[in-house]
Amino acid sequence: MVSPMFRLETEVDKARCDLLRKRLRETNTAASPVLRALRGTPGEREVPLHLWVLDDEGELAAGLVGHTWTSWLHVTYLWVDERHRGAGIGSQLLAEAERRAHQQRGCTAVRLETWDFQAPGFYKKQGYDVVCVIPDYPPGITEYTLTKRLS
């Protein structure tokens, strides 16, 4: 527990959150030569990578949202409308994101998370390896973290 000489507060506070993030970044930079070398370079920033597939009416049929950071692509969301699943759109979106990340941004690897009922098998077919399994996250569901080397 917190010492009696300190006060514990629990409210959401954006200014404190930003300060905490800044201080943690400074601590990490001081402790890691790798992170220190990144500071001030283009690789230091997260750069969004978004791909959208629209149908004939301009409605969203599929999409991929992610970002690149250092030499990694992080896929945050990949979704294909149920009406278009099985047509290879997801595979094409993922391949295009990997291609852009590798050729245009110099990425050498990809990471993503998926749940057991979503698409771990799909990602394995695309050449991804399971590097972490978290059972009961949330309860009753297993989360997988997968990675892939790009070449």
Backbone torsions as a table, in degrees:
resi	resn	phi	psi	omega
1	MET	NA	161.4	-179.9
2	VAL	-71.2	138.3	179.9
3	SER	-57.2	150.3	179.0
4	PRO	-61.1	-17.7	-179.3
5	MET	-82.9	-1.0	177.9
6	PHE	-120.4	158.2	178.2
7	ARG	-112.7	132.1	178.2
8	LEU	-98.3	127.8	176.7
9	GLU	-122.0	154.0	-174.6
10	THR	-126.1	3.1	-176.9
11	GLU	-72.2	155.7	174.6
12	VAL	-73.4	128.6	-175.3
13	ASP	-141.6	102.4	-176.5
14	LYS	-61.5	-40.8	-179.3
15	ALA	-62.6	-43.2	178.0
16	ARG	-67.7	-37.8	178.0
17	CYS	-60.6	-45.7	178.0
18	ASP	-62.1	-41.6	178.3
19	LEU	-64.3	-43.8	178.5
20	LEU	-61.2	-45.0	178.1
21	ARG	-59.3	-44.2	179.5
22	LYS	-61.7	-45.4	-178.9
23	ARG	-68.1	-38.6	177.0
24	LEU	-65.0	-41.3	177.5
25	ARG	-60.6	-44.0	178.5
26	GLU	-62.5	-42.9	178.6
27	THR	-63.2	-45.5	179.6
28	ASN	-64.4	-41.1	179.1
29	THR	-62.2	-42.6	179.6
30	ALA	-65.7	-32.8	-175.0
31	ALA	-86.7	-21.0	-172.7
32	SER	-121.3	116.7	175.6
33	PRO	-62.7	-30.1	179.2
34	VAL	-65.8	-49.2	179.0
35	LEU	-66.5	-36.4	177.5
36	ARG	-59.5	-42.4	-179.6
37	ALA	-68.1	-26.6	179.0
38	LEU	-74.2	-30.1	-174.4
39	ARG	-57.8	130.5	178.5
40	GLY	84.4	1.5	178.9
41	THR	-103.7	161.7	177.0
42	PRO	-59.5	-31.3	-179.6
43	GLY	-66.7	-14.6	-178.1
44	GLU	-69.1	-29.6	-174.4
45	ARG	-90.0	144.8	168.6
46	GLU	-79.1	128.0	179.8
47	VAL	-116.5	120.5	-178.1
48	PRO	-59.7	146.5	172.3
49	LEU	-135.1	109.4	-177.5
50	HIS	-124.6	135.4	175.8
51	LEU	-129.4	134.9	-176.7
52	TRP	-127.4	138.1	173.8
53	VAL	-114.1	122.1	-178.5
54	LEU	-111.7	144.4	178.0
55	ASP	-82.6	-174.1	-176.9
56	ASP	-60.7	-25.5	179.6
57	GLU	-94.0	3.8	180.0
58	GLY	83.3	10.0	178.9
59	GLU	-84.6	150.8	-180.0
60	LEU	-67.2	119.8	177.7
61	ALA	-103.3	-27.1	-180.0
62	ALA	-168.3	161.6	177.4
63	GLY	-166.2	159.4	176.0
64	LEU	-134.3	128.9	177.0
65	VAL	-122.3	129.1	177.5
66	GLY	-160.3	-167.1	175.4
67	HIS	-154.9	158.5	173.3
68	THR	-107.6	146.4	178.5
69	TRP	-152.1	132.4	-172.3
70	THR	50.8	-119.1	-179.3
71	SER	-109.9	24.3	-177.1
72	TRP	-120.7	143.3	165.1
73	LEU	-98.6	130.0	173.8
74	HIS	-112.9	114.1	176.6
75	VAL	-86.2	116.1	-178.8
76	THR	-89.5	-46.4	-179.5
77	TYR	-136.7	137.9	168.5
78	LEU	-138.4	122.0	-175.8
79	TRP	-141.1	139.5	174.0
80	VAL	-128.2	129.3	177.8
81	ASP	-55.4	139.7	-176.0
82	GLU	-52.9	-34.6	-179.0
83	ARG	-65.8	-20.7	-174.7
84	HIS	-112.1	2.9	-179.9
85	ARG	-69.1	148.0	179.6
86	GLY	89.8	-2.4	-178.6
87	ALA	-98.3	2.8	178.5
88	GLY	88.2	5.0	-177.7
89	ILE	-64.6	-43.1	179.7
90	GLY	-61.1	-44.9	178.2
91	SER	-61.6	-41.8	179.8
92	GLN	-66.5	-42.2	178.1
93	LEU	-61.1	-47.3	-179.2
94	LEU	-62.6	-44.5	179.2
95	ALA	-62.4	-40.1	179.7
96	GLU	-67.4	-40.5	177.0
97	ALA	-63.2	-43.9	177.6
98	GLU	-61.1	-43.5	-179.6
99	ARG	-62.0	-48.2	179.8
100	ARG	-62.8	-44.6	-179.7
101	ALA	-61.2	-41.9	-177.8
102	HIS	-74.1	-53.0	-173.1
103	GLN	-77.1	-37.0	-174.7
104	GLN	-96.6	-23.7	-174.7
105	ARG	-123.0	1.3	175.8
106	GLY	72.2	21.1	-179.7
107	CYS	-72.6	144.6	179.4
108	THR	-116.0	-3.1	-177.7
109	ALA	-156.8	161.7	178.5
110	VAL	-131.2	146.7	171.5
111	ARG	-136.5	153.5	178.1
112	LEU	-161.0	165.3	175.5
113	GLU	-123.4	145.6	176.5
114	THR	-149.0	156.6	177.5
115	TRP	-96.1	162.2	-175.9
116	ASP	-59.0	-32.1	-178.7
117	PHE	-88.0	-4.4	-179.7
118	GLN	-90.5	-93.1	-167.5
119	ALA	-146.2	35.0	179.3
120	PRO	-59.7	-37.6	178.5
121	GLY	-64.8	-40.0	177.1
122	PHE	-58.5	-47.9	-177.7
123	TYR	-67.4	-36.9	176.3
124	LYS	-60.8	-39.7	177.6
125	LYS	-64.6	-24.3	179.8
126	GLN	-88.7	5.5	176.8
127	GLY	96.1	12.4	179.8
128	TYR	-85.9	149.1	177.2
129	ASP	-112.3	138.3	174.9
130	VAL	-74.6	123.8	179.4
131	VAL	-114.2	-11.4	179.3
132	CYS	-155.9	138.3	175.7
133	VAL	-128.0	126.0	178.8
134	ILE	-120.9	101.6	178.0
135	PRO	-70.9	151.6	176.7
136	ASP	59.6	39.3	176.8
137	TYR	-127.2	90.9	-3.8
138	PRO	-75.9	175.3	-176.5
139	PRO	-49.4	129.0	179.5
140	GLY	91.0	-5.0	-178.7
141	ILE	-126.4	145.2	175.4
142	THR	-108.2	131.8	176.0
143	GLU	-101.3	139.0	177.5
144	TYR	-117.4	138.8	167.6
145	THR	-108.3	130.8	-178.5
146	LEU	-126.0	150.4	177.0
147	THR	-134.9	162.0	177.9
148	LYS	-149.8	136.0	173.6
149	ARG	-85.0	136.8	178.6
150	LEU	-101.2	144.0	176.1
151	SER	-145.5	NA	NA
